[in-house]
Amino acid sequence: MVPHPPLLVPELVAGAVAETEAVRRACVAAGKRLAALSRDWLAIAADSRFCGLTSADAVGTFRGYGVDKIVSLAEGNAVDDVEPGLPLPVLVAGWLREQAGAERVVVQTINPVDSVNDSRRAGERLARQDRPVGLLVLGDGSSRHPGPSGHPDERSVDYDRRVRDALASVDLDALLGLDVELATELDVSGRAAWQALAGAAAGRSWRAELLYSDAPFGVGYHVACWEPA
């Protein structure tokens, strides 16, 4: 489980690389642990512009975020056929794949305002794979923490605390209990993806480790690893 802000990519934050190093290091560490278990990844994230499957053949660019940084969703893809409009979670999944040394990642994006049941069922469908894969879950917490966003909401702290505790303890019920309307009010992009995770993880035993949880720049970011117990 990782966030997906553009600030993870050093080329996009040339003046603030040190300030963003802690969350970047945690994400890369999580990616490397996932790649050690499987170099074939399936990712899930929420995106309001595109809901669907992005195949591992895709190549994208962070040009829309200030730098023409090319990322590929699989080793060996031709980088002369760049898709300019790939969603941010897809770009970050491709970037993390490269950093972690995974072979490929296929990304399923779902609607961030999907109901709890729809999100859970999306995860259940992902779990019915005919091959072993590593699951990468991308989602940000609330952007309403005190910080440069300028729109703080005191409820954001408790919401992200609940997310942090659930990811740290594999509390599927707590993830499924995250409020949909409140997530919208607090601008929590990861709620649907975390509830899809709960659907995908049901019926198995897991070991959890929380690698990072903080709200730099006013946005909640959580990094955690679940491995089969």
N, C-alpha and C positions, 0 to 999 in steps of 0.2 A: 504494500500500500504506500503510495507516494503522492505528493501534490503535483500540479502541472503548471506552475507559473513560468513565464519566459525568463525570469531572473535565474533559473537553474543553469542557463546556458551562458558561460563566461563571456562569450563574444557580444552578448546583448547587454551586459552590465559592466562595461570596461571600467567605469569609475567607481564601482561598488563590488568588485570581486571579493574582497576580504569580508565585507558585511554579509554576503550571501554564501560564504564558503561552508558554514555549518550545515545548512539544509541541503546544499548540493552534495557535500560529502556523505551525508546520511542516505540520500537517494541513490547515489552510485554504489554505496555499500549494500543497500537492499537489492539493487539490480544485480550485483555480482553474486550475492547469495542465491538469488533466483536462477541465474544462469548456471550456477554450480549444480543445481538440481535438474534443470532443463534448459537447453538453448533454444527451444521452440516455445514461444510465448503466445498467449492469448490475453489481450488487454480489454478492459471495459472502463468507460468513462461516460460522463454526461456532457452533451453539447446541444445548445439550443438551435444551432444552424443546420446541423446534419445528424440524422439518426440512421444508422446503418452500419454496414461492415466495410472497413477499408482493408484491402488485401495487402499481403506482404510484398506485392510487386510495386507498391507506391513509393515515390520519392517526392519529398516536399522541401519547402524553404521557409525560414523565419523572416523572409524579406518584409512581410507585413508588420514585423515587430522591430524593424530598424536595421537589420543586418541580413545580407543574403547568405545565411548559413544553411547549407544543404544537408538534409538528413534522409536516410534510407531505411525502409522498414525491413530490409533483408540484405544479407551479404550478397555482393555480386550484382546488385541492381544497376542498370545503366543510369548514370546521373545526368544524362542529357535530355531526359524526358521528365521534367519537374512539373508536378501539379501545384499551382500557386495557391489554391484555396483550401488546403487540408486544415482541419480543425486543430486548434492548439493542443488538445490532449494527444492527438495522433502524432503531431510533430515531436512532442516531449517523449512519447513512447519510442519513437524512432531514435531520438537523441540518446535516450537511456539505454536502448539496445546496443548502440555503438559503444557507449562508455563501458557497459558491462560485458561485452563480448558475446552476446547472444546471437544466434544465427538469424532468427526471423521473429517478427511480431505481427499478428493480425489484430486489428482494433475494432471492437464493437462499441459504437456510441449510442446512447439512449437519451431519451428526453429528460432534462433535469426536473421537470414538473410531473413526471410519471407518479402514479400512486405507489404506496408502499407495496401492494400486492403485485403491481406490474413490474416494479423494480426487482422484487424477490423472484418472480417467475423468470425474468431475464437471466438472473444468475443461475437458476435451476437449469435453464436450457444450456447455458455455457458449460455446466458441469457434465453434461451428457456428451462428452467427447469420445471419439473412437481411438484416441491416441493420448498418451501422457503429455501434458503441457504444463508450463508454469503460468499462473494467473497473475497479471499485473493490474492492479486497481488504482486508477488515477482520480484524485478528487481533492479540491481545496476546502478548507473550513470557511468560517465567516470572514467577510471583509469589513466587518463593522467593529473590529477591535480598535482601541485607542491607537492612533497613528496618523500617518500622512493622508489617509483616505478622507478625513474630514467629516465622516458621518458615523461616529461611534454609537454603539448600542450596548448597554451594560449586559444585556442578555447573551451577547456573543460569547462571553467568557464561560458561562455555564454550559452553553451548547457545545463548545469545543472541548470543554472538560469531559463531558459525557462521551463524545467521540473518542477522545484520547483513552479514557478508561476502558471503553468497549474494545478498541483495537488492542490494548495492552493485555486484555484478559480473555479474548475470544468470546465476548458476550454478544451472541447473535440476537438475543431478545432486545438488548439495549439498542443495537443498530436498527432493528426493525421498528423500535419505538421512537426513533427520531421523527419529530413533527415536520410534516411537509410544508404547511403554511408558514411556520416559524422559520424554516430553512430558507424559504423564499424571501421573507422579510429581512433576514440577516445576510442574504446573499451568500448562501452556502452552496457551492457548486457540486460538492462531493456526496450529498445526501443520497441521491438515487444510486450512485455507484457503490456506496458502502452497503446499501440495502440489497443490491444485487450480489455483493460479496456474501452477505448472510445467506442468501438463497443457494449460492454455489457451495458454501462451506458446510451446510447442514448435513447431519448424518455421519460426520467424521470427527475424529479427535485431533486437536491441533496444539502445538506449542507456539506461544507468542513471545515476541520481543519488540518492545517499543524502542526505536532508534532515535526518534526526534519528535518533539511536540512543542511548538512555540508559535508566536504571532508576530514575526518581524514585519515591519512596514504595515502593520494593522491588519494582516490576514493570517488566519490560522492554518498552519501546515503540520501534517502528521505523517510520520514515516514508521512503518511497522512491518515485521515479517512473521508470517504464520507458516509453520512447517508441519508435516504429518507427525503426529505423536507416536 
